[in-house]
Amino acid sequence: MDFLTEFLTRFLDKLQSPTLGFLIGGMVVAAVNSRLQIPDAIYKFIVFMLLIKVGLSGGIAIRNAKLAEMLLPAVFAVVIGIVVVFISRNTLGRLPGIRTVDAIATGGLFGAVSGSTLAAGITMLESEGIQYEPWAAALYPFMDIPALVTAIVLASIYIGKQKSLSKQESLSKQESLSKQSVTAGGYPSEPEYPTTRQEYRSQQPITASGYPSESDDTASNRVKIWPIVKDSLQGSALSALLLGLALGILTQPDSVYESFYNPLFRGLLSILMLILGMEAWARIGELRKVAQWYAVYGLVAPLLHGLIGFFFGWIAHLITGFSPGGVVLLSVIAASSSDISGPPTLRGGIPKANPSAYIGSSTAVGTPIALAIGIPLFIGLAQAVMGGS
């Protein structure tokens, strides 16, 4: 009972942090139809500054760290990103009124990582005085890229199977009709379509190897992994983070980091939280266009995924001494859903999916839940379970 009381007390304290206050303030401003607007260019600049700062601190830490310490958390980050997509495919995708391809895209977005949520998690850890491995921010791409790749591959396989089944059903109907057609003399007419698999294959173009060539549809259904990875790496959020990491590892940016990036971090983050609150409220309307299950999933998924991340982080804590703060950050990136690089990647990789479904459930519901409930929850859990301080 003391454990539960202590945990709830810590959790309620976290909800009063300025970071979450600005998020809620943004939602209130949008709810009362205020004319307050923050230009998109400022939003992009703030995200860039925050991720450069996170990348620099991670790169400086990596330069002085033992890479072996990063191995297990990095492997776990990859596993979590993939698992999240399969969870969505096999839970949300089986609910009534949900298209499977939309469920897969939703899983991809929830498996990918939000740089702003990561920045918020780091700020709250620092405000609580909880130590963490600065290189933990570098776990971002290890979860982000596998999740997006897995979602696009699963969707492509699913769409390919659906096309194949549709073709088989069409051929079966054609065969049935041809067998039922009768000539004037009372004998079955010559079928217009192949009636066996061998005849069907014999009518396909033959390649130099002697086997029927693949149709254009089959060839177009092949999934190319590298373009997906390339698009993800070229996304603005991940590019900024990786640039910061590279500069932190290869150069000596300590002076500019301490004098410029670090002092501005919390102020910029508060503005970002205000913008995200306004954006979240505006996105709620998109959920009205799709099934209510997406709202339910947006409420549950961030906490479930974060708890999965906490479990894997706890294992890393037991095996390698991964710090409680590092466990919290792994949980936070698992609970987050991509709000910058993920949507355009999925729009291009899964064009058949409905953006209102996966973006609405993520931005309107998932992100506020991860920020307002998830981060305080995981910090309180780490403090209660591992004494993280």
Secondary structure, 3 states (H helix, E strand, C coil): CHHHHHHHHHHHHHCCCHHHHHHHHHHHHHHCCCCCCCCHHHHHHHHHHHHHHHHHHHHHHHHCCCHHHHHHHHHHHHHHHHHHHHHHHHCHHHCCCCCHHHHHHHHHHHHCCCHHHHHHHHHHHHHHCCCCCHHHHHHHHHHHHHHHHHHHHHHHHHHHHHHHHHHHHHHHHHHHHHHHCECCCCCECCCCCCCCHHHHHHCCCECCCCCECCCHHHHHCCCCHHHHHHHHHHCHHHHHHHHHHHHHHHCCCHHHHHHHHHHHHHHHHHHHHHHHHHHHHHHHHHHCCCCCHHHHHHHHHHHHHHHHHHHHHHHHHHHHCCCHHHHHHHHHHHHCCCCCCHHHHHHHHCCCCCHHHHHHHHHHHHHHHHHHHHHHHHHHHHHHHHCCC
